[in-house]
Amino acid sequence: MSSQNQGRVKNRAPAPIQISAEQILREAAERQEVHILDPIVKVHDAEEYQSHLRDRRKHFEDNIRYRREHIGNWVKYARFEEDNREFERARSVFERALEVDVRNPELWLRYAELEMRNEFINRARNLLDRAVQLLPRVDFLWYKYVYMEEMVGDIPKCRAVFERWMEWMPDDNAWMSYARFEGRGGHWDQAKEIMKRYANAYPSSRSFLRFSKWAEYEAKDIDLARTVYEGALVELEPEESRQARVFGRFAAFEERQGEYERARVIYKHATKVFHLGQEPKKLAPGEEEEEVPKWEQEKRNELYKAYVAFEKKRGDKAGIEDIVITGQRAEYEKRVTADPTDYDAWFEYAKMEEENENVMGQSSSSNNKNKVREVYERAIANIPPSMEEKQHWRRYIYLWIYYALYEEVKRHDLARASKIYDACLDLIPHSKFSFSKIWINAAKLQIRRKDLVSARKLLGRAIGLCGKESIFTEYIALELALGEIDRCRSLYTNYLKAMPHNCRAWSKYADLEKSVGETDRCRAIYELAVSQTALDMPEMLWKNFIDFEIDEGEGDKARALYERLLEKTGHVKVWISYAQFEGTEVGKGIDTARVTFKRAHDQMKDAGMKEERVLLLDAWRVFEKTKGDAQSLAKVDGMLPRRVKRKRMLADENGAELGWEEYFDYHFPNDEDANVGNLKILEMAAKWKQAQQAQDDSSSSEEDDSDDE
């Protein structure tokens, strides 16, 4: 068994005996061991004192003998001798320790601190001199040495120690300590020379930046700081000078000094060098891409953010807009470079360029105006990878549409927009799929160009290559607006040949003939439509046909249509509409409507259609309320059913029982149902409940009378 399984808790049930936090603390206090203190030694005379020293020294010597290499034992031993003012013995202990580990810098430091605490300056100086000669690369020994010399006020000696230290080329902090030492003494010229030596010894961006910071904040020499920043950009190697933090510190320095134009020039130079907020640099053939570390990239991003903040505080509107657009443009370039078929990114990119062009207005240059075209041209060049799947082309097509609309609306170049549509139509594989929106927009553009012939040719090609309903609809609407009825009829003929099942097309064709007064042609179209074997919405077609005959006042023909429709379907809505039609002025009257309602009711009763009968009776009741009398309304009310809640067993496809469900059933008064016995039981139960309620009411009334007496 693995350790992971061993550590897993299997039983998560609470323990039978619960332990409180108070009990845990009480047991811990009870089990705590008593701390035994060391005995206090009291010394009464010199002999006892010497005896005590011998015991303690023997103890330390034993510890040293057991663990000779452990420096802590030596330090404690020397500290004990120091506390007893036995300095020679303490020095002897340290010297013995140095024989054990002479290259231990901590030991040298403790030895020097012993001499310094007891004000043996010369001894401490000699000791530190020995230490730095033996361990010249240990910085804290040098720090302790120069600190001691400065504290005792021996400035020449301290400077000499610093010079000895500088010969070993220490790190940055040592040089800064030397310069600050001279600054504390008021020798700023010597301090500047030291910092120059430091920059020459370590020619890097770090040393120059520290030099410039020291010159600005400590030496208060602004000209020197500016000279150092400029030297960092000019004198250092490219890998050191081309760092974002150098430009950022330099620009921030100029901004603090109020030199905003100089700061702007530095920021702009940095954006050109590092391509901040710009499109990725196109590499020449054979040129390798620059590898930028992650930390340097973060610094460059921070530099660009600082530039944006600077322009927002110190720049004008045009400068702010330019830098913001440049940053957004760089983000979109990253997205489209990573995925050229990310058409949403292209949409946003083009929209951003259009908004920028609108904001700039007349002040925008031709380069800015061509930027939108360039984005659209690059976007439409990324053709979807699959020529078989239409789904991959749906977003891509809108790039062409937006491009054409931009040329038409913003640039007012209708000829270029027409060429864009033509190029798009040539690109689409019409044998696999097509897009009606492209054909329609291209045709409407030709109409706006007042080129009707080209628009008709485009729509004719669209019918042949695409053949969608929207193309027929737009073409017919165009010809109808021009008053070309014969062309509309020809188009409707082709429309119906291509889609004979389309009831909407049949209805619009008939409406066209009706609008021009061709009643016979309209009736013939409806007759041809209803004779089709397959229709998508036949109920709409029949309704329009019947409404047409009613509008024409042809009641007999409308009645014949209802009868023909009832032969095809016995839907309750058809019966209701038929009966309501008979009750109108075109129909035969209220009596015929009642007969129609009665026919429908009998047929549905024979077919066992209970819910449809309920709908029919509701419509019949509304009809009698509006056009009948009280006797006829009461007759229909007597036919209304009673709703009863029942239960039935549900079963799945295999016949397995799933459980009981409640449903509502309808019992009509005139039906001889097999469940008459059940209904009688229900009626008897209802009567018993009414009698029980009446008995309770009478008993409560008797109690009220007795209370009154």
Secondary structure as UniProt FT lines:
FT   HELIX           3..6
FT   HELIX           21..30
FT   HELIX           46..66
FT   TURN            68..69
FT   HELIX           71..83
FT   TURN            84..85
FT   HELIX           87..100
FT   TURN            102..103
FT   HELIX           105..117
FT   TURN            118..119
FT   HELIX           121..134
FT   TURN            136..137
FT   HELIX           139..151
FT   TURN            152..153
FT   HELIX           155..166
FT   TURN            167..168
FT   HELIX           172..184
FT   TURN            185..186
FT   HELIX           188..201
FT   HELIX           205..217
FT   HELIX           222..235
FT   HELIX           238..241
FT   HELIX           244..256
FT   TURN            257..258
FT   HELIX           260..274
FT   TURN            275..277
FT   TURN            285..286
FT   HELIX           294..314
FT   HELIX           317..338
FT   TURN            340..341
FT   HELIX           343..360
FT   HELIX           361..363
FT   HELIX           366..380
FT   HELIX           390..393
FT   HELIX           394..405
FT   HELIX           406..410
FT   HELIX           414..427
FT   TURN            430..432
FT   HELIX           436..448
FT   TURN            449..450
FT   HELIX           452..465
FT   HELIX           469..481
FT   TURN            482..483
FT   HELIX           485..498
FT   TURN            500..501
FT   HELIX           503..515
FT   TURN            516..517
FT   HELIX           519..530
FT   HELIX           538..551
FT   TURN            552..553
FT   HELIX           555..568
FT   HELIX           572..582
FT   HELIX           590..607
FT   HELIX           610..627
FT   HELIX           630..639
FT   STRAND          642..651
FT   TURN            653..654
FT   STRAND          657..667
FT   TURN            669..670
FT   TURN            674..675
FT   HELIX           676..708
//
